Amino acid sequence: MDNLSKRLLQASCALTLTVAVSTSADAQSVRKDLQTANKLYNQENYRASIPYYERVLAKDPNNATALFRAGVAYLSFDKEKASDYIYKAQKVKPKVSKDVEYWLGRVDHLNYNFDEAITHYQNYNATLKKKNDSRREEVAQLIQHSKNAKVLFNSPKDIFVKNLGPTVNTQYSEHSPVISSDDKTLIFTTRANPTDIPGLDTKRRDKTAADGEYYEGIVETHRIDADNWEKPRSLSQALNSKGHDASDQLFDNDTKLLMYRSDEDGDVFIASKAAGGDWQAPVKLNNNINSKQYEGDAYITPDGNTLYFSTAHYSEDGNLDLYYSTRTPGGDWGPAKSLGGVINTKYDEDSPYISRDGKTLYFSSRGHNTMGDYDIFKSQYDSIGHKWGRPENMGYPINTPDADSYYRLAPDGTYAYLSSYRIGGYGEKDIYTISYIKNINIKGQVFSKRDSTTAIPGVELVFNGTQADKTAISFRDITKDPNGDYKVSVLSGRTYQVVVNKDGKNIETQEFAVPVSTNDSTSITKNFYVNYVDTLGLAFQPGGANNVMKSIYFDTDKYKLRAEAIKVLNANANYLKANPGVNVSVEGNCDSRNTDEYNMVLGQNRADAGKNYLVKQGIADARITTVSFGERKPIAPNDSPENMQLNRRDDFRPIRVAGPAPMPPAPTATGTTTTTTVIAVPVETAPPLPGKSKVKMADGSKVKTKVDEDSDKVKVKTKGAQGSKSKTVSKDGELDSKAKDASGEKAKVKAKAE
């Protein structure tokens, strides 16, 4: 609790005692309970005062004084209840305390209502009449805390904070976590009732400290599994005295413990394990480290040569600063040196910790840009300038508006332990782990909701979500042939809106909550069931193995049909003959060996080759359109001969028609084939440049192309050497084509995306 809070508590206590004495005779029991509560409260024994205030409120629910002071007492144990009580007290009696605005500011700040906290602090500041009132500076600092907290809270990190649970944490304070080198034993400090902890309940620890709480004791627990711990027990009677004892650090292969003991206002000790494994009595460090002032947390670097510690010895106002000491040639600790003004402020700095490589200092501070009370900061060592860099607040949710300290990395460095008093805990300070949220691998299939068994290839899944700071993120994949399976890696620990698209059109959007993962190897399975039915079995994917009409492939820079292509074309022709309600768009594709303009012509030649063969097999010319995509629709990267072969192909896209297609006259005796040609460029892959172009094909056909300024709409007109004509419009993946062959036969084809 800050100095201003303590002074205000003492002042309000005197006022409350006066109120209690003036209570009428018919409320003797209320007066007695209130007096007892106030006495405990004035001794800063807040936990013990609460039951008495609650007894007063049970008889007199609107007793403003009991509400107000119980609310202040609850600040150390239940911030939300503290807010309820203090606000109710002000509502019952607006001037319940001359400092009520200050306390409203405190509870609002601790409950993340930062703007309201600033307003209350400003209102309280206005009540301070003297310009040189020392409380003004403290209030200004609290206002700055709320401003800092607002900024950091609105820029959160993707961090997963996990309470170690009720086996480790209690309604009392747990802090100073120390983890063994094998990550299986946790040593920590607790102020829990000694009778609840085996080995801690001794005659010399049956008293309470000046604040009415139990003395701090050092305990240990052993890991059962990733999420569970054994019931804690005393680490050793040799380490737990009749006063405060706290853990700082295990080192030297876990055979030594750096610890705090309330000797001479607080000193640093080292305890060692005997050969049999028992802990021996701790030994105080020399006078270069310890003084008659408070020395608290300490940490020895991995090489054992430097000790970092917090001390009030060199401070004029009793605040803690961070110092370090190096070993002398004789092996003892040398004179202490300050870490300097970049690290130390006029407020408290405590709980130093050095990373294994010695390059990062972690510590807690009530200065810098703290969100309130202690925050955890880190500083990088400048090996060139031989100094520590400017501290960086580690941000929310590592830090909160209340006390956060004792940051310690796990042995493998993948997560950390800390002690924090935050909403949702078990009482006072609790021990937590913090881990950076990692990506999680999601895999599964997409099925038709109609029967839940029909897999749908070619479905695009787009996972849309946000980072902790509200920055939008998106991850996508397309289901594969033949099983409609997908795999995507997304940032875990959030809910995604999953947009399901097929053939460029949205089918639906589903919500999917992805659990938290703190490692990169976690995988989960998620199948999607969507309202999509391919009524004619005409699902299509470029180069897809499950297409009803298979693709054919070409040699480099050629459009001559291979022998194996003839077999595929015969099968495609048979399919079209058996399904007169289906037309086909032959789509010519190329690899990226040549220019875009050249490949557009080559792609058209390949499409024409496929079409001409189908016509020779008796498929009506009017049922076939041709499309050149050039190099713009690859199904594999053009980075190897094998992949380039996959891109040199004709695809045969089935197109539904309203009814059975009319059969046009058979080819003429001379074998001349009329050609209905469509050249379209897909805008979804690599849109063509706006403008107009003219191309003369190998057979004498002429093609005119016009691309709108926004590349959204493509118009193509063709005129064949034998007099055939066509006009085609391509927009948003849809084709609208009108054609007339040399004999005057007319055809109209519309192709829409599924």
Secondary structure, DSSP 4 states (H G I P E B T S, - for coil): --HHHHHHHHHHHHHHHHHHHTS-GGGHHHHHHHHHHHHHHHTT-HHHHHHHHHHHHHH-TT-HHHHHHHHHHHTTT-HHHHHHHHHHHHHH-TTS-TTHHHHHHHHHHHTT-HHHHHHHHHHHHHT---TT-HHHHHHHHHHHHHHHHHHHHTS---EEEEE--TTT--SS-EEEEEE-TTS-EEEEEE-S-GGGSTTT--GGG-SB-TTSSBPPEEEEEEBSSSS-BPPPEES-TTT--SS-EEEEEEETTTTEEEEEE-STT-EEEEEEB-TTSPBPPPEE--TTT--SS-EEEEEE-TTS-EEEEEESTT-SSS--EEEEEEB-TTSSB---EE--TTT--SS-EEEEEE-TTS-EEEEEESSTT-SSS-EEEEEEEETTTTEE---EE--TTTS-SS-EEEEEE-TTSSEEEEEE--TTSSSS-EEEEEEE--EEEEEEEEEETTTS--B-TTEEEEEEEE-TT--EEEEEEEPBTTTTEEEEEEESSEEEEEEEEETTEEEEEEEEEEPP-SSTT-EEE--EEES---TTS----TT-TT-SS--EE--TT--PPPHHHHHHHHHHHHHHHH-TTEEEEEEEE--SSS-HHHHHHHHHHHHHHHHHHHHHTT--GGGEEEEEEETSS-SS-SSSHHHHHHHSEEEEEEEE-SSPPPPPPPPPTT------------TTTSPPPSEEEEEE-TTS-EEEEEE-TTS-EEEEEEE-TTS-EEEEEEETTEEEEEEE-TT--EEEEEE---
